[in-house]
Structures are given as C-alpha cells and as structure tokens.
Amino acid sequence: MEKLTENLQEPTLGQLLAQVSRLIGRHRQLKLASIGLHHAQGMILSLLCRNDGMSQMELGHALHIRPPTATNTLQRMERDGWIMRQRDPADHRLVRVYLSDKAKDFHEEIRLSFHELDQELNSILDAQERETLRACLEKVNDYLTATVVKHVVDEEIR
C-alpha cells in the first residue's frame, strides 16, 4: 500500500511537462506584462519578427491554436496597435498579419524577454543535460504532433 501512495505523489511525465509549460508561460507573462502583452501575444510578435506577413492560418498552426482563438487574439492585438491585418492581394481568402510600428519599437524588448528565460534555463543545465533534454523533448514533440495531425485528419474525413 505504501508503494501506491508513493506513486500517487510522483507526477506523471505528462503532468510534469504540463506543469513546466505553465510555469514557462507564467514566467514569460511576468516579463511581458511590463509592456502590456500577454504570453500568447508575445509569441505571435516573436514569430512575426522573424516572418512578418504570415497568414492567420500559418500563425495558428505554428502556435498550435485553434482558428477562433487566433482570430480573437489577433483582433485584440490589432485594437491595441500591435499588429495590422490585411487581405492578401493575390488570394483574398487569406488574411496576412504584419507588425505595427509600435511592435517594431518593442521588438528588442520582446526578444530579450524570451532570451532571458532561455539563458536562465541554460544556466541550470550543463551541456550534456541540455542536449539530452532537447533530444527527448523533440522526440515527444514529433510524436504528439504526428498523433494530433492524424487525429485532425481523421476528424475531417468523418
């Protein structure tokens, strides 16, 4: 019976990954709050800094968020002056998302907020631990991505 109690106190791998993900999100939220952004908004701006003009659909796929969530988040960001949305001139069905001047002004601050967390995490792991953790996380990510994509395709076929 004691063994069962011990096992109940130890988080599963999925629980631990979820907890770490939430804590990383909270850490980023604290850093981004000083400039008036939420974590997801910071992620969107970070992506757009590297790929300005992505479509709403591309942003949603890259961040693994559903289209209604992406639309609502982007509407708030446009209202607050962080982005501009424009129909693609070549394909009017697509909406392209661009950084506003305001977002460009904060680009370095946003980049630094993400970089600081990476530096903090790197400081607690040695090179071998970082390499092992990265390889394990990529393996889990690849598996889950393939599983989710298969599930979505199966749902669309039905």
Buried (B, 14 or more C-beta within 10 A) or exposed (E): EEEEEEEEEEEEEEEEBEEEEEEEBEBBBEBBEEBEBBBBBBBBBBBBBEEBEBBBEBBBEBBEBEEEEBBEBBEBBBEBEBBBBEEEEEEEEBBBBBBBEEBBEBBEBBBEBBEEBEEEBEEEEEEEEEEEEEEEEEEEEEEEEEEEEEEEEEEEEE
